[in-house]
Amino acid sequence: MLSAAITDPLGRKRAMILVNIPSAIGWFLMYRSKLVWHVFVGMGLQGFSIGLMEAPILIYLGEICEASRRSVLLGYTLICYTMGMCTIFIMNTLMAWRVASLICLFLPFLTMIALCFIPETMQWLLESNC
């Protein structure tokens, strides 16, 4: 519900950029944590960010792709999420968790930069009279 409140007024592209901020803060807290509750707050921000990300991503994909290919592309979101989680688990077995957190800290920033190069959906542009 909160994700829809962000996605509709800001647009799909800006919403996808904005919801990466709690993810970056969460990774930073986990990297710099001194107490256990810092790790829990960082993990909570990660979960919050992932929950916020789902709606703008699915709406964006639903609005830009053909109806015949929509179900396949929407299915790939879960596959990519699962592959990302597996990658993080593998990183945590190969290196210290702080190093893995530092590496993952850069991913939201890379995502925000990459999202600057995609167009806004035509449906949102028409609805917002842009």
C-alpha positions in Angstrom: 0.0 0.0 0.0 2.8 2.4 0.8 4.5 1.4 -2.4 1.5 2.5 -4.4 1.4 5.8 -2.6 5.0 6.3 -3.9 4.6 4.9 -7.3 1.5 6.8 -8.5 2.5 10.4 -7.8 6.3 10.0 -8.6 6.1 7.7 -11.5 7.4 4.2 -11.9 11.0 5.2 -12.8 11.4 7.7 -9.9 9.8 5.3 -7.5 12.2 2.5 -8.5 15.1 4.9 -7.9 13.7 6.2 -4.5 13.1 2.7 -3.0 16.8 1.9 -3.4 17.7 4.5 -0.7 16.5 2.3 2.3 18.4 -0.6 0.8 21.6 1.4 0.7 21.0 2.7 4.3 20.4 -0.9 5.4 23.6 -2.2 3.8 25.6 0.7 5.3 24.2 0.0 8.8 25.1 -3.7 8.5 28.6 -2.8 7.3 29.2 -0.3 10.2 27.3 -2.2 12.9 28.9 -2.4 16.3 25.9 -3.9 18.1 23.6 -6.7 17.2 20.5 -4.5 17.0 22.3 -2.4 14.2 22.4 -5.6 12.1 18.7 -6.2 12.8 17.8 -2.6 11.8 19.8 -3.0 8.6 18.1 -6.2 7.8 14.7 -4.6 8.5 15.5 -1.8 6.1 16.5 -4.4 3.5 13.1 -6.1 3.9 11.3 -2.8 3.8 13.1 -1.8 0.7 12.5 -5.2 -1.1 8.8 -4.8 -0.2 8.7 -1.3 -1.6 10.5 -2.4 -4.8 8.2 -5.1 -5.9 5.2 -3.0 -6.9 7.0 -0.4 -9.1 9.0 -3.1 -10.8 5.9 -5.2 -11.6 3.9 -2.2 -12.7 6.7 -0.9 -14.9 7.1 -4.3 -16.6 3.4 -4.7 -17.0 3.1 -1.3 -18.7 6.1 -1.5 -21.1 5.9 -5.1 -22.4 3.6 -6.9 -24.8 0.8 -8.9 -23.2 2.1 -12.1 -24.8 5.5 -11.7 -23.0 4.3 -10.1 -19.8 4.0 -13.3 -17.8 7.5 -14.5 -18.7 9.1 -11.2 -17.8 7.2 -10.9 -14.5 8.3 -14.5 -13.7 11.9 -13.5 -14.2 11.6 -11.0 -11.3 11.3 -13.8 -8.8 14.1 -15.8 -10.5 16.5 -12.8 -10.4 15.6 -12.1 -6.7 16.3 -15.7 -5.8 19.6 -15.6 -7.7 20.6 -12.5 -5.9 19.9 -14.0 -2.5 21.9 -17.1 -3.5 24.8 -14.9 -4.5 24.7 -13.1 -1.2 24.7 -16.5 0.7 27.7 -17.7 -1.4 29.5 -14.4 -0.7 29.0 -14.8 3.0 30.5 -18.3 2.9 33.6 -17.0 0.9 34.3 -13.8 2.8 33.7 -12.0 6.0 30.1 -10.7 6.3 31.3 -7.1 6.6 33.1 -7.3 3.3 30.0 -8.8 1.7 28.0 -6.0 3.1 30.4 -3.4 1.7 30.2 -5.0 -1.7 26.4 -5.1 -1.5 26.3 -1.5 -0.4 27.3 -0.4 -3.9 24.5 -2.3 -5.7 21.7 0.1 -4.8 23.8 3.0 -6.1 24.6 1.1 -9.4 20.9 0.3 -9.7 19.9 4.0 -9.2 22.4 5.0 -11.9 21.2 2.4 -14.3 17.5 3.4 -13.7 18.3 6.9 -14.8 18.7 5.6 -18.4 15.4 3.9 -18.7 12.3 5.8 -20.0 9.2 6.5 -17.9 6.2 4.4 -19.0 3.8 6.0 -21.5 0.8 5.2 -19.4 2.1 7.2 -16.4 3.1 10.1 -18.6 -0.4 10.2 -20.1 -2.0 10.0 -16.7 0.1 12.7 -15.2 -0.2 15.0 -18.3 3.5 15.3 -18.9 
